[in-house]
Amino acid sequence: MKDKQIQYYESLFKQHGDHYLSLDWKSPESQGIRYRVFEDLINMVDKKSDLSVLDVGCGLGHLYDYLKKAGYNLKYTGYDISPKLIEAAKNKFPSARFEVKDILADKSPGRFDFIFCCGALNISFEEKSHHLEFIRSMLLRMFELCNIAVGANFLSSQAVYHLPDDSFREPQYFYSKPEEIVSFAKGMSNRFILRHDYHPGDFTIYIIK
């Protein structure tokens, strides 16, 4: 699955370069609204102090750019499995830390106050049950590595009822059931929040230590 994901995103990057379309977002607005939900999580717990953030599936580093422009004083690290995306992120944001890394395969990826995963769990090239297990493993690993909280967003199975276009029919997109993700969160912590209030086709889970 990993090789297919790398090929998918690097093909988009070859077409579009440093652009939201390279990360398979529909618009910069839809990308930004998801970042604001992560910002809400930071503000729930701490206010722009010296925090460490890991961006899992960081792509081209757009979350780093967003948080920096929003005034956060963060020790940012971005991990991605695509060498080409990481190279581009390093070139654009030389003051940030970017690495080619898979947190499931790496035995010591480090610890971070907040760990975010924006859109990286929404592309699947395998059976539903296998991808759900991958999501569960990723959430558990992120929770193990965080000091404060995890934030991860997902395409919602509710999208079929609310979105006007047929993009949900494209086979590579994985639409998660909110109740399944909540079930995973409940197995990790009794402090979690489901956000399904900002976009009709997307939701975010906060899992808090």
Secondary structure by P-SEA (a helix, b strand, c coil): caaaaaaaaaaaaaaccccccccccccaaaaaaaaaaaaaaaaacccccbbbbbbcccccaaaaaaaaaaccccbbbbbbccaaaaaaaaaacccbbbbbcccccccccccccbbbbccccccccccaaaaaaaaaaaaaaaaaacccbbbbbbbcccccccccccccccccbbbbcaaaaaaaaaacccbbbbbccccccbbbbbbcc
